Amino acid sequence: MKKQFQRSSKSVYNLGYHLVWSPKYRKKILTGKIERTLKWILYKKAREMGIWIKDLEVMPDHVHIFIKSNPSLEISWIVKIFKGSSSYEIRKRFPWIKYHLWRRGYFCESVGHISEYTIRKYIQNQKSYSLKNESTVGLTGI
């Protein structure tokens, strides 16, 4: 069996998800200490849920994350935990943020082993691409 597959007592799987979400009103507040705190919270929550973060990039006005999960975890629950816990922790640490941190929706794309490389490169190159072009291209409705 190829090494990208995981095994549990009842299944063999390779579930990867590319997730994107943004702050309310698409405010560009995910920088500096907020960015570092958000990354720490997401890695901590992923570890608690048994999820593997393969790539994570926090842009000033949105988050890209590529995760691997097992089939027993619903993606809507994963996003709810990521967004809910990070909103709570960030607003606790940065009390000047008075509103709910995240917009209601999110983008989710399931990724198999063939397109995983492409998605990971896309996430890894977000900051350098954005700095070159001074604007974010694609997924602007998020």
N, C-alpha and C positions, 0 to 999 in steps of 0.2 A: 504494500500500500504506500502511495506517495506520502512524503512527510508533511505536506500542507494539510492533510486530513487529520482531524481529531477523532478520538474514539471515546464513547461512554459505554456503560453496560448495555444500553439499548440502541445505540445509533453510532454511525460514522458520519462526520459532517465537516464542512468547510464553509462557515458562515462569516462573511465579512460585510460590514456596512460602512458606507460613507455617509456621515451625518453633517448637516450644516444648520446652524440656527443663529439668530442675531438679537441684539438688545432691542428693547422697545424703542420705537421711533428711529431705529437704525442709528442711534447715537454712537459716536466714535469714542467710547470710554474704555475699551478693552486694551489699555496700554499700561506700561510701567508696572507699578505694584499690583494693580488690578489684574493685569495679564498674568503675572507670575503667580498670584494667589489662585486665579482660575485654573491654571494648569495643575497646580498642586492639588486642588480640590478634585478635579476630574480624574487624575491618576489615583488618588486615594479612594474615590468612590468606585472606580473600575476594579481596583484590587479587592475591595469589599464584596463586589458583585460577582467576582470570578470572570471578569472581562479583560481582554488584552487590548490595550491601546497600541496600535502599530504606528500611527502617525497622528500628530496633533499640531495644528497651527492656529494661533489666535490672532486674528486681524483686528484692527481698531473697531470695526463694526460688525464682525461676525466670527464664528468659530467653525473650523473644519476639523473633523475627527474621523479617523479610520479605525474601526474596532473589529475584533474577532470575538464571537460569542458562541454559546452553545444553544441548541434548539429549544431548550426548556425556558429560555428567557425571551419574553416578548419585546420587540424593539420599542414599542410605545412605552412600556414600563421603563426600559433602559433610559430613554430620552427624558421621561418624567423625573427619574431619579437624578440624572445629570443636571437638568435645568433647575429642578426644585432645590436640591441641596446646594448647588453653586449660587443660586439667587439668595438663599437664606444666609449663607456664609459670607458672601461678598457684601450684602447690605448690612450685616452685623459688623464687619470690619471697616466698612466705608459708609458711615451713617449719612453722609451727604447725598447718597443715592436714595431718594425718597420713593420712587416708583417701583413697580415690579420690574425686575431686571430684564427678563426675556419676553420677546414677542410670543404669541400663542403658538404659532406653527413651527414647522421644521422641515427640512429636506432630508429624505432618506433614499439611498440607493443600495440595493444588495449587489455584492461584488463577488464574483467567482475568481478562481485562480488565474484565469486568462487576463482579466482586466485589472487585477489587483495592482500590478506594477504601474499601470497608467494612472490609476487613482492616487497611488502613493506619491508618484513624481509630481502630480498636479498639486497635492497638498504641500509637499516639501518646497515647491517653487512659488508658493503664493506670495510670500513677503518680497522676494527679489523681483518677481514679475510686477507686483503692485507698485513697488518703488520706482521701477523703470518707467511705467506707464502712468503713474499718478492717478490711476482709477482701477477699480476692480472690474474684471470682465467676467460675464457669466454669472448665473445664479443670483441675479440682482433682485429678483422678486422675493427673496427670503428675508 
